[in-house]
Amino acid sequence: MRQNMRTYDFGLGIGYQFFLWRGLYVQPSIRAYARRSQSLHFNEYTYTIPGFGFSPGVRIGYRFWSR
């Protein structure tokens, strides 16, 4: 079974770039988001998304320009 759920998320994030070599960096971050909590019902199962949550992340990148 398949159902669509439309949500609008709002949030903030914070991270820091650690430069390892020349322009190569690692950026750990965490984001907090808020939305209206919703539920979908599939036969005897219920899928629920929370109204508030955290999302950690790590980016690896390269900066081609300098200051």
Secondary structure, DSSP 8 states (H G I E B T S, - for coil): ---------EEEEEE--EEEETTEEEEEEEEEEE---EEEEETTEEEEE-SEEEEEEEEEEE--S--
